[in-house]
Amino acid sequence: MTFLLPRYTVVVKPRQKHTYLKIENDGTIVITTPGLTPEETERLLIEKSEWINRARHAVLMKKGRYPEWDDNEKIWYLGKAYPLKYEKVRKHAALFFNDETFVYRGPKNNDALHRALDRFYRKRSEKIIAPLVYEYSETMKLSFTAIRYRKTKRQWGSCSSNNVLSFNTMLCKVPVEAIVYVVVHELAHIVHKNHSHNFWSLVEHYLPDYKTRKSLLRDYLS
């Protein structure tokens, strides 16, 4: 029987004890291993084929994927998908939003488009997230050191040991109610630097429906 192996990348880490599989946002499989032969790698992929198919499908169904250079593409912003249109090509990339449509003007390649989108999310993050942080920090009577914004792949937000709050600029993709959840979550870490029962009780005190808000994040790529 012939098997069509999916696209994969192998990362060798000799000090690692076990082999792990991870599905990237584009569906690529990353195998992190202390060392596997090509035959062992293929056997692993075949053995895990059912799990891989389910996991890849779940990832590829998520919202917020980067647009490609295509006339039918859309951009996710605050939980809604807006059409993306292309106008005249110019040397420097720029992305505009008129509340109904995204318009891109710039080099005709995906990298330039993606960088322009990253800049858009970065600028909007400050306008959207900062007011929510100030509003809920006042409500919760908590003080933070600073607010920072950066693009990350694994975390929607974080709170440092000295109470610096960091937020993923990709939060601009998700509905506002989910952004509020992340804000309250990170503010609660000022009091509890863990995910203990007391931590979740504090979150629930200010957001009784936090579980519903939290579940919205699972539908989006970070």
C-alpha positions as MATLAB code, in Angstrom:
seq = 'MTFLLPRYTVVVKPRQKHTYLKIENDGTIVITTPGLTPEETERLLIEKSEWINRARHAVLMKKGRYPEWDDNEKIWYLGKAYPLKYEKVRKHAALFFNDETFVYRGPKNNDALHRALDRFYRKRSEKIIAPLVYEYSETMKLSFTAIRYRKTKRQWGSCSSNNVLSFNTMLCKVPVEAIVYVVVHELAHIVHKNHSHNFWSLVEHYLPDYKTRKSLLRDYLS';
ca = [
       0.000    0.000    0.000;
       1.291    3.487   -0.871;
       0.917    6.387    1.576;
       1.060   10.029    0.561;
       3.063   11.668    3.326;
       2.087   15.209    4.349;
       4.508   18.139    4.228;
       6.732   18.098    7.298;
       9.870   19.565    8.840;
      12.231   17.770   11.210;
      13.995   19.697   13.986;
      16.721   17.706   15.734;
      17.376   18.461   19.410;
      19.845   15.868   20.791;
      19.163   16.818   24.427;
      15.436   16.272   24.074;
      14.192   12.962   25.498;
      11.053   12.449   23.396;
       9.710   13.128   19.914;
       6.881   15.638   19.493;
       4.536   16.533   16.643;
       3.181   20.050   16.131;
       0.942   21.493   13.425;
       1.878   24.979   12.222;
      -0.686   27.552   11.110;
      -0.144   26.708    7.434;
      -0.743   22.989    8.106;
       2.934   22.015    8.029;
       3.917   19.279   10.490;
       6.952   19.998   12.662;
       8.650   16.975   14.201;
      10.953   17.843   17.101;
      13.112   14.862   17.982;
      16.402   13.822   19.606;
      17.017   11.862   16.399;
      14.962    9.741   13.993;
      16.013    7.988   10.814;
      14.027    8.805    7.643;
      12.388    5.377    7.917;
      11.399    5.992   11.553;
      10.034    9.413   10.635;
       7.839    7.987    7.881;
       6.627    5.212   10.175;
       5.717    7.800   12.841;
       3.743    9.862   10.327;
       1.826    6.782    9.192;
       1.090    5.677   12.772;
      -0.143    9.166   13.693;
      -1.973    9.801   10.416;
      -5.464    9.922   11.950;
      -4.410   12.405   14.648;
      -2.497   14.470   12.057;
      -5.526   14.683    9.760;
      -7.792   15.810   12.604;
      -5.275   18.333   13.943;
      -4.490   19.786   10.501;
      -8.174   20.140    9.712;
      -8.773   21.970   13.007;
      -5.894   24.382   12.330;
      -6.850   25.047    8.719;
     -10.444   25.790    9.732;
      -9.388   28.555   12.123;
     -10.119   32.176   11.294;
      -7.542   34.905   10.878;
      -5.177   33.250    8.422;
      -2.901   35.639    6.546;
      -4.381   36.642    3.173;
      -2.646   35.599   -0.023;
      -2.474   37.571   -3.252;
      -5.931   36.631   -4.471;
      -9.022   38.603   -5.464;
     -11.272   36.620   -3.128;
      -9.257   37.088    0.056;
     -10.603   38.574    3.287;
      -9.015   40.098    6.377;
     -10.291   39.418    9.887;
     -10.759   42.429   12.110;
     -12.586   42.441   15.461;
     -14.337   39.172   14.716;
     -15.526   40.029   11.200;
     -14.164   39.116    7.778;
     -13.806   42.104    5.444;
     -13.065   41.908    1.715;
      -9.564   42.770    0.561;
      -9.154   44.774   -2.631;
      -6.018   45.661   -4.543;
      -5.414   49.036   -6.103;
      -2.492   50.498   -7.984;
       0.872   48.977   -7.166;
       3.430   51.301   -5.660;
       6.897   50.945   -4.175;
       5.928   51.201   -0.502;
       3.162   48.947    0.835;
       0.183   50.455    2.620;
      -3.077   48.994    3.885;
      -6.198   51.104    4.331;
      -9.506   50.296    6.018;
     -12.745   52.234    5.443;
     -14.964   50.277    7.879;
     -16.237   48.104    5.030;
     -13.227   47.081    2.949;
      -9.454   46.711    3.232;
      -7.523   48.255    0.360;
      -3.900   47.295   -0.278;
      -1.502   49.361   -2.357;
       2.032   48.127   -2.697;
       4.367   45.503   -4.166;
       2.534   42.540   -5.588;
       3.799   39.876   -3.186;
       2.508   38.207   -0.034;
       5.392   39.235    2.226;
       4.781   42.938    1.619;
       1.041   42.454    2.117;
       1.582   40.581    5.385;
       3.966   43.228    6.726;
       1.423   45.933    5.911;
      -1.249   43.953    7.759;
       1.051   43.503   10.769;
       1.551   47.282   10.893;
      -2.197   47.812   10.720;
      -2.840   45.426   13.618;
      -0.036   47.025   15.629;
      -1.475   50.530   15.294;
      -5.022   49.416   15.996;
      -3.904   47.429   19.062;
      -2.935   50.591   20.891;
      -6.259   52.262   20.107;
      -8.394   49.245   21.021;
      -6.593   47.548   23.914;
      -5.238   50.482   25.951;
      -8.666   51.992   26.765;
      -9.886   48.561   27.889;
      -6.857   48.093   30.142;
      -7.411   51.483   31.798;
     -11.143   50.854   32.156;
     -10.835   47.428   33.766;
      -7.765   48.243   35.865;
      -9.820   51.054   37.432;
     -12.798   48.743   37.920;
     -10.615   46.016   39.447;
      -8.574   48.589   41.424;
      -5.290   47.233   40.112;
      -2.141   49.047   39.011;
       0.103   47.936   36.165;
       3.584   49.135   35.225;
       3.248   49.484   31.452;
       1.430   48.171   28.387;
       3.357   46.595   25.542;
       2.287   45.226   22.188;
       4.019   42.598   20.098;
       3.207   39.912   17.586;
       3.516   36.408   19.049;
       2.523   32.930   17.914;
       1.605   31.249   21.196;
       0.237   33.783   23.676;
      -2.596   36.274   23.454;
      -1.218   38.156   26.438;
       1.084   38.028   29.453;
       1.835   39.750   32.748;
       5.439   39.983   33.926;
       6.682   39.678   37.498;
       6.796   43.478   37.734;
       3.291   43.827   36.260;
       4.121   44.859   32.718;
       1.180   43.799   30.553;
       1.926   42.536   27.048;
      -0.694   41.924   24.390;
      -0.485   40.112   21.080;
      -1.225   42.525   18.235;
      -3.084   39.654   16.539;
      -5.852   40.203   19.099;
      -7.224   42.696   16.574;
      -8.561   39.689   14.655;
     -10.904   38.502   17.408;
     -14.245   39.864   18.709;
     -14.056   42.676   21.271;
     -15.613   40.495   23.987;
     -12.680   38.088   23.607;
     -10.190   40.965   23.829;
     -11.875   42.070   27.060;
     -11.383   38.550   28.422;
      -7.640   38.659   27.683;
      -7.360   42.088   29.318;
      -9.121   40.958   32.508;
      -7.131   37.701   32.491;
      -3.801   39.538   32.432;
      -4.912   42.107   34.990;
      -5.897   39.257   37.323;
      -2.294   38.019   37.097;
      -1.229   41.171   38.926;
      -2.834   39.606   41.997;
      -2.264   35.921   41.245;
       0.834   34.907   39.270;
      -0.688   31.519   38.497;
      -3.904   29.871   37.335;
      -5.132   28.822   40.740;
      -8.738   28.617   41.851;
      -8.397   32.101   43.342;
      -7.179   33.441   40.003;
     -10.175   32.094   38.085;
     -12.533   33.282   40.814;
     -11.183   36.799   40.370;
     -11.639   36.633   36.591;
     -15.170   35.294   37.020;
     -16.051   38.031   39.497;
     -15.567   40.649   36.780;
     -16.528   38.482   33.805;
     -19.150   35.892   34.800;
     -19.241   34.672   31.169;
     -15.443   34.436   30.824;
     -15.592   30.814   29.647;
     -17.720   31.788   26.661;
     -15.418   34.693   25.863;
     -12.352   32.481   26.243;
     -13.788   29.863   23.875;
     -13.980   32.465   21.087;
     -10.183   32.633   20.991;
      -9.951   28.985   19.929;
     -11.542   29.853   16.589;
      -8.713   32.208   15.627;
      -5.066   31.883   14.737;
      -2.741   33.913   16.936;
];
